[in-house]
């Protein structure tokens, strides 16, 4: 077995750790993203930076 084959073998057997094809709570993540934007905008305006 070559070094390249020894390194590539464990990579093929790894479990997926996430990515764009994973199904998940997309609506919840979208809403929480907008909540984060609004909270950040409130902090910026309260601090007088804008």
PDB file with SEQRES, HELIX, SHEET and CRYST1 records, atoms N, CA, C and O in Angstrom:
SEQRES   1 A   50  UNK UNK UNK UNK UNK UNK UNK UNK UNK UNK UNK UNK UNK          
SEQRES   2 A   50  UNK UNK UNK UNK UNK UNK UNK UNK UNK UNK UNK UNK UNK          
SEQRES   3 A   50  UNK UNK UNK UNK UNK UNK UNK UNK UNK UNK UNK UNK UNK          
SEQRES   4 A   50  UNK UNK UNK UNK UNK UNK UNK UNK UNK UNK UNK                  
HELIX    1 AA1 UNK A    3  UNK A   12  1                                  10    
HELIX    2 AA2 UNK A   26  UNK A   46  1                                  21    
CRYST1    1.000    1.000    1.000  90.00  90.00  90.00 P 1           1          
ATOM      1  N   UNK A   1       0.851  -1.176   0.000  1.00  0.00           N  
ATOM      2  CA  UNK A   1       0.000   0.000   0.000  1.00  0.00           C  
ATOM      3  C   UNK A   1       0.897   1.240   0.000  1.00  0.00           C  
ATOM      4  O   UNK A   1       1.841   1.337   0.784  1.00  0.00           O  
ATOM      5  N   UNK A   2       0.592   2.170  -0.879  1.00  0.00           N  
ATOM      6  CA  UNK A   2       1.389   3.382  -0.937  1.00  0.00           C  
ATOM      7  C   UNK A   2       0.919   4.377   0.110  1.00  0.00           C  
ATOM      8  O   UNK A   2      -0.143   4.214   0.711  1.00  0.00           O  
ATOM      9  N   UNK A   3       1.702   5.382   0.313  1.00  0.00           N  
ATOM     10  CA  UNK A   3       1.351   6.405   1.300  1.00  0.00           C  
ATOM     11  C   UNK A   3       0.070   7.129   0.899  1.00  0.00           C  
ATOM     12  O   UNK A   3      -0.780   7.411   1.744  1.00  0.00           O  
ATOM     13  N   UNK A   4      -0.066   7.430  -0.393  1.00  0.00           N  
ATOM     14  CA  UNK A   4      -1.264   8.122  -0.862  1.00  0.00           C  
ATOM     15  C   UNK A   4      -2.511   7.278  -0.646  1.00  0.00           C  
ATOM     16  O   UNK A   4      -3.557   7.805  -0.266  1.00  0.00           O  
ATOM     17  N   UNK A   5      -2.412   5.985  -0.881  1.00  0.00           N  
ATOM     18  CA  UNK A   5      -3.563   5.104  -0.683  1.00  0.00           C  
ATOM     19  C   UNK A   5      -3.896   4.971   0.793  1.00  0.00           C  
ATOM     20  O   UNK A   5      -5.067   4.885   1.163  1.00  0.00           O  
ATOM     21  N   UNK A   6      -2.870   4.953   1.639  1.00  0.00           N  
ATOM     22  CA  UNK A   6      -3.101   4.842   3.083  1.00  0.00           C  
ATOM     23  C   UNK A   6      -3.775   6.088   3.623  1.00  0.00           C  
ATOM     24  O   UNK A   6      -4.581   6.000   4.550  1.00  0.00           O  
ATOM     25  N   UNK A   7      -3.461   7.245   3.061  1.00  0.00           N  
ATOM     26  CA  UNK A   7      -4.072   8.496   3.509  1.00  0.00           C  
ATOM     27  C   UNK A   7      -5.488   8.626   2.957  1.00  0.00           C  
ATOM     28  O   UNK A   7      -6.370   9.132   3.652  1.00  0.00           O  
ATOM     29  N   UNK A   8      -5.723   8.185   1.735  1.00  0.00           N  
ATOM     30  CA  UNK A   8      -7.029   8.341   1.096  1.00  0.00           C  
ATOM     31  C   UNK A   8      -8.059   7.366   1.641  1.00  0.00           C  
ATOM     32  O   UNK A   8      -9.250   7.675   1.631  1.00  0.00           O  
ATOM     33  N   UNK A   9      -7.638   6.195   2.118  1.00  0.00           N  
ATOM     34  CA  UNK A   9      -8.584   5.190   2.592  1.00  0.00           C  
ATOM     35  C   UNK A   9      -9.429   5.673   3.773  1.00  0.00           C  
ATOM     36  O   UNK A   9     -10.647   5.500   3.727  1.00  0.00           O  
ATOM     37  N   UNK A  10      -8.857   6.270   4.831  1.00  0.00           N  
ATOM     38  CA  UNK A  10      -9.703   6.747   5.931  1.00  0.00           C  
ATOM     39  C   UNK A  10     -10.624   7.886   5.511  1.00  0.00           C  
ATOM     40  O   UNK A  10     -11.719   8.022   6.057  1.00  0.00           O  
ATOM     41  N   UNK A  11     -10.202   8.700   4.557  1.00  0.00           N  
ATOM     42  CA  UNK A  11     -11.028   9.824   4.130  1.00  0.00           C  
ATOM     43  C   UNK A  11     -12.317   9.345   3.473  1.00  0.00           C  
ATOM     44  O   UNK A  11     -13.359   9.987   3.603  1.00  0.00           O  
ATOM     45  N   UNK A  12     -12.248   8.217   2.768  1.00  0.00           N  
ATOM     46  CA  UNK A  12     -13.435   7.709   2.083  1.00  0.00           C  
ATOM     47  C   UNK A  12     -14.444   7.123   3.062  1.00  0.00           C  
ATOM     48  O   UNK A  12     -15.637   7.077   2.763  1.00  0.00           O  
ATOM     49  N   UNK A  13     -13.986   6.677   4.223  1.00  0.00           N  
ATOM     50  CA  UNK A  13     -14.898   6.049   5.172  1.00  0.00           C  
ATOM     51  C   UNK A  13     -15.429   7.016   6.223  1.00  0.00           C  
ATOM     52  O   UNK A  13     -16.185   6.601   7.102  1.00  0.00           O  
ATOM     53  N   UNK A  14     -15.064   8.270   6.159  1.00  0.00           N  
ATOM     54  CA  UNK A  14     -15.516   9.249   7.145  1.00  0.00           C  
ATOM     55  C   UNK A  14     -16.994   9.574   6.956  1.00  0.00           C  
ATOM     56  O   UNK A  14     -17.524   9.521   5.846  1.00  0.00           O  
ATOM     57  N   UNK A  15     -17.630   9.905   8.047  1.00  0.00           N  
ATOM     58  CA  UNK A  15     -19.025  10.327   7.985  1.00  0.00           C  
ATOM     59  C   UNK A  15     -19.085  11.784   7.536  1.00  0.00           C  
ATOM     60  O   UNK A  15     -18.152  12.557   7.754  1.00  0.00           O  
ATOM     61  N   UNK A  16     -20.184  12.134   6.916  1.00  0.00           N  
ATOM     62  CA  UNK A  16     -20.364  13.521   6.506  1.00  0.00           C  
ATOM     63  C   UNK A  16     -20.490  14.401   7.739  1.00  0.00           C  
ATOM     64  O   UNK A  16     -21.116  14.013   8.725  1.00  0.00           O  
ATOM     65  N   UNK A  17     -19.904  15.567   7.683  1.00  0.00           N  
ATOM     66  CA  UNK A  17     -19.954  16.480   8.825  1.00  0.00           C  
ATOM     67  C   UNK A  17     -20.756  17.734   8.531  1.00  0.00           C  
ATOM     68  O   UNK A  17     -20.736  18.678   9.322  1.00  0.00           O  
ATOM     69  N   UNK A  18     -21.441  17.762   7.439  1.00  0.00           N  
ATOM     70  CA  UNK A  18     -22.247  18.925   7.118  1.00  0.00           C  
ATOM     71  C   UNK A  18     -21.970  19.395   5.708  1.00  0.00           C  
ATOM     72  O   UNK A  18     -21.097  18.864   5.022  1.00  0.00           O  
ATOM     73  N   UNK A  19     -22.704  20.372   5.293  1.00  0.00           N  
ATOM     74  CA  UNK A  19     -22.502  20.914   3.966  1.00  0.00           C  
ATOM     75  C   UNK A  19     -23.824  21.314   3.352  1.00  0.00           C  
ATOM     76  O   UNK A  19     -24.875  21.165   3.975  1.00  0.00           O  
ATOM     77  N   UNK A  20     -23.776  21.817   2.145  1.00  0.00           N  
ATOM     78  CA  UNK A  20     -24.989  22.350   1.529  1.00  0.00           C  
ATOM     79  C   UNK A  20     -26.049  21.306   1.210  1.00  0.00           C  
ATOM     80  O   UNK A  20     -27.210  21.671   1.019  1.00  0.00           O  
ATOM     81  N   UNK A  21     -25.704  20.027   1.145  1.00  0.00           N  
ATOM     82  CA  UNK A  21     -26.702  19.024   0.793  1.00  0.00           C  
ATOM     83  C   UNK A  21     -27.410  18.436   2.002  1.00  0.00           C  
ATOM     84  O   UNK A  21     -28.323  17.626   1.846  1.00  0.00           O  
ATOM     85  N   UNK A  22     -27.007  18.829   3.201  1.00  0.00           N  
ATOM     86  CA  UNK A  22     -27.669  18.320   4.399  1.00  0.00           C  
ATOM     87  C   UNK A  22     -29.046  18.946   4.553  1.00  0.00           C  
ATOM     88  O   UNK A  22     -29.223  20.145   4.337  1.00  0.00           O  
ATOM     89  N   UNK A  23     -30.011  18.129   4.925  1.00  0.00           N  
ATOM     90  CA  UNK A  23     -31.344  18.646   5.198  1.00  0.00           C  
ATOM     91  C   UNK A  23     -31.390  19.111   6.640  1.00  0.00           C  
ATOM     92  O   UNK A  23     -30.790  18.494   7.521  1.00  0.00           O  
ATOM     93  N   UNK A  24     -32.087  20.175   6.871  1.00  0.00           N  
ATOM     94  CA  UNK A  24     -32.169  20.688   8.233  1.00  0.00           C  
ATOM     95  C   UNK A  24     -33.262  21.719   8.338  1.00  0.00           C  
ATOM     96  O   UNK A  24     -34.021  21.931   7.391  1.00  0.00           O  
ATOM     97  N   UNK A  25     -33.346  22.355   9.476  1.00  0.00           N  
ATOM     98  CA  UNK A  25     -34.382  23.371   9.686  1.00  0.00           C  
ATOM     99  C   UNK A  25     -34.042  24.669   8.953  1.00  0.00           C  
ATOM    100  O   UNK A  25     -33.593  25.636   9.568  1.00  0.00           O  
ATOM    101  N   UNK A  26     -34.255  24.684   7.657  1.00  0.00           N  
ATOM    102  CA  UNK A  26     -33.844  25.825   6.848  1.00  0.00           C  
ATOM    103  C   UNK A  26     -34.638  27.087   7.187  1.00  0.00           C  
ATOM    104  O   UNK A  26     -34.072  28.180   7.206  1.00  0.00           O  
ATOM    105  N   UNK A  27     -35.931  26.956   7.454  1.00  0.00           N  
ATOM    106  CA  UNK A  27     -36.741  28.125   7.793  1.00  0.00           C  
ATOM    107  C   UNK A  27     -36.268  28.720   9.109  1.00  0.00           C  
ATOM    108  O   UNK A  27     -36.149  29.939   9.230  1.00  0.00           O  
ATOM    109  N   UNK A  28     -35.999  27.877  10.093  1.00  0.00           N  
ATOM    110  CA  UNK A  28     -35.523  28.352  11.389  1.00  0.00           C  
ATOM    111  C   UNK A  28     -34.192  29.082  11.247  1.00  0.00           C  
ATOM    112  O   UNK A  28     -33.999  30.139  11.847  1.00  0.00           O  
ATOM    113  N   UNK A  29     -33.275  28.529  10.461  1.00  0.00           N  
ATOM    114  CA  UNK A  29     -31.981  29.166  10.261  1.00  0.00           C  
ATOM    115  C   UNK A  29     -32.135  30.498   9.539  1.00  0.00           C  
ATOM    116  O   UNK A  29     -31.418  31.451   9.845  1.00  0.00           O  
ATOM    117  N   UNK A  30     -33.048  30.577   8.600  1.00  0.00           N  
ATOM    118  CA  UNK A  30     -33.291  31.813   7.871  1.00  0.00           C  
ATOM    119  C   UNK A  30     -33.829  32.893   8.812  1.00  0.00           C  
ATOM    120  O   UNK A  30     -33.379  34.038   8.783  1.00  0.00           O  
ATOM    121  N   UNK A  31     -34.785  32.514   9.633  1.00  0.00           N  
ATOM    122  CA  UNK A  31     -35.373  33.470  10.578  1.00  0.00           C  
ATOM    123  C   UNK A  31     -34.335  33.925  11.594  1.00  0.00           C  
ATOM    124  O   UNK A  31     -34.251  35.112  11.908  1.00  0.00           O  
ATOM    125  N   UNK A  32     -33.544  32.986  12.109  1.00  0.00           N  
ATOM    126  CA  UNK A  32     -32.526  33.349  13.097  1.00  0.00           C  
ATOM    127  C   UNK A  32     -31.443  34.231  12.482  1.00  0.00           C  
ATOM    128  O   UNK A  32     -30.866  35.070  13.175  1.00  0.00           O  
ATOM    129  N   UNK A  33     -31.163  34.059  11.219  1.00  0.00           N  
ATOM    130  CA  UNK A  33     -30.210  34.934  10.540  1.00  0.00           C  
ATOM    131  C   UNK A  33     -30.712  36.358  10.478  1.00  0.00           C  
ATOM    132  O   UNK A  33     -29.953  37.299  10.710  1.00  0.00           O  
ATOM    133  N   UNK A  34     -31.993  36.525  10.166  1.00  0.00           N  
ATOM    134  CA  UNK A  34     -32.565  37.866  10.121  1.00  0.00           C  
ATOM    135  C   UNK A  34     -32.667  38.484  11.511  1.00  0.00           C  
ATOM    136  O   UNK A  34     -32.495  39.692  11.671  1.00  0.00           O  
ATOM    137  N   UNK A  35     -32.946  37.657  12.513  1.00  0.00           N  
ATOM    138  CA  UNK A  35     -32.966  38.167  13.889  1.00  0.00           C  
ATOM    139  C   UNK A  35     -31.580  38.691  14.261  1.00  0.00           C  
ATOM    140  O   UNK A  35     -31.462  39.742  14.891  1.00  0.00           O  
ATOM    141  N   UNK A  36     -30.545  37.972  13.878  1.00  0.00           N  
ATOM    142  CA  UNK A  36     -29.179  38.415  14.144  1.00  0.00           C  
ATOM    143  C   UNK A  36     -28.888  39.744  13.449  1.00  0.00           C  
ATOM    144  O   UNK A  36     -28.252  40.621  14.035  1.00  0.00           O  
ATOM    145  N   UNK A  37     -29.337  39.899  12.230  1.00  0.00           N  
ATOM    146  CA  UNK A  37     -29.128  41.152  11.496  1.00  0.00           C  
ATOM    147  C   UNK A  37     -29.833  42.302  12.202  1.00  0.00           C  
ATOM    148  O   UNK A  37     -29.262  43.382  12.346  1.00  0.00           O  
ATOM    149  N   UNK A  38     -31.065  42.082  12.642  1.00  0.00           N  
ATOM    150  CA  UNK A  38     -31.829  43.144  13.307  1.00  0.00           C  
ATOM    151  C   UNK A  38     -31.183  43.515  14.643  1.00  0.00           C  
ATOM    152  O   UNK A  38     -31.066  44.697  14.967  1.00  0.00           O  
ATOM    153  N   UNK A  39     -30.767  42.522  15.413  1.00  0.00           N  
ATOM    154  CA  UNK A  39     -30.121  42.800  16.700  1.00  0.00           C  
ATOM    155  C   UNK A  39     -28.819  43.565  16.485  1.00  0.00           C  
ATOM    156  O   UNK A  39     -28.529  44.509  17.221  1.00  0.00           O  
ATOM    157  N   UNK A  40     -28.045  43.176  15.502  1.00  0.00           N  
ATOM    158  CA  UNK A  40     -26.808  43.895  15.203  1.00  0.00           C  
ATOM    159  C   UNK A  40     -27.099  45.339  14.794  1.00  0.00           C  
ATOM    160  O   UNK A  40     -26.394  46.258  15.212  1.00  0.00           O  
ATOM    161  N   UNK A  41     -28.135  45.540  13.980  1.00  0.00           N  
ATOM    162  CA  UNK A  41     -28.492  46.904  13.564  1.00  0.00           C  
ATOM    163  C   UNK A  41     -28.935  47.734  14.770  1.00  0.00           C  
ATOM    164  O   UNK A  41     -28.607  48.917  14.860  1.00  0.00           O  
ATOM    165  N   UNK A  42     -29.667  47.130  15.687  1.00  0.00           N  
ATOM    166  CA  UNK A  42     -30.098  47.871  16.892  1.00  0.00           C  
ATOM    167  C   UNK A  42     -28.880  48.256  17.731  1.00  0.00           C  
ATOM    168  O   UNK A  42     -28.807  49.379  18.229  1.00  0.00           O  
ATOM    169  N   UNK A  43     -27.926  47.340  17.892  1.00  0.00           N  
ATOM    170  CA  UNK A  43     -26.732  47.655  18.669  1.00  0.00           C  
ATOM    171  C   UNK A  43     -25.921  48.769  18.027  1.00  0.00           C  
ATOM    172  O   UNK A  43     -25.405  49.644  18.721  1.00  0.00           O  
ATOM    173  N   UNK A  44     -25.808  48.741  16.718  1.00  0.00           N  
ATOM    174  CA  UNK A  44     -25.048  49.769  16.011  1.00  0.00           C  
ATOM    175  C   UNK A  44     -25.703  51.133  16.164  1.00  0.00           C  
ATOM    176  O   UNK A  44     -25.022  52.131  16.401  1.00  0.00           O  
ATOM    177  N   UNK A  45     -27.026  51.177  16.030  1.00  0.00           N  
ATOM    178  CA  UNK A  45     -27.713  52.468  16.145  1.00  0.00           C  
ATOM    179  C   UNK A  45     -27.723  52.980  17.585  1.00  0.00           C  
ATOM    180  O   UNK A  45     -27.619  54.184  17.818  1.00  0.00           O  
ATOM    181  N   UNK A  46     -27.849  52.061  18.558  1.00  0.00           N  
ATOM    182  CA  UNK A  46     -27.820  52.484  19.970  1.00  0.00           C  
ATOM    183  C   UNK A  46     -26.450  53.000  20.368  1.00  0.00           C  
ATOM    184  O   UNK A  46     -26.344  53.875  21.227  1.00  0.00           O  
ATOM    185  N   UNK A  47     -25.395  52.469  19.753  1.00  0.00           N  
ATOM    186  CA  UNK A  47     -24.032  52.905  20.060  1.00  0.00           C  
ATOM    187  C   UNK A  47     -23.692  54.202  19.334  1.00  0.00           C  
ATOM    188  O   UNK A  47     -22.642  54.791  19.592  1.00  0.00           O  
ATOM    189  N   UNK A  48     -24.550  54.653  18.442  1.00  0.00           N  
ATOM    190  CA  UNK A  48     -24.320  55.902  17.718  1.00  0.00           C  
ATOM    191  C   UNK A  48     -23.316  55.771  16.603  1.00  0.00           C  
ATOM    192  O   UNK A  48     -22.719  56.764  16.188  1.00  0.00           O  
ATOM    193  N   UNK A  49     -23.115  54.560  16.106  1.00  0.00           N  
ATOM    194  CA  UNK A  49     -22.154  54.355  15.028  1.00  0.00           C  
ATOM    195  C   UNK A  49     -22.752  54.593  13.655  1.00  0.00           C  
ATOM    196  O   UNK A  49     -22.032  54.607  12.657  1.00  0.00           O  
ATOM    197  N   UNK A  50     -24.056  54.778  13.597  1.00  0.00           N  
ATOM    198  CA  UNK A  50     -24.703  55.007  12.315  1.00  0.00           C  
ATOM    199  C   UNK A  50     -25.757  56.073  12.445  1.00  0.00           C  
ATOM    200  O   UNK A  50     -26.418  56.411  11.463  1.00  0.00           O  
TER     201      UNK A  50                                                      
END                                                                             
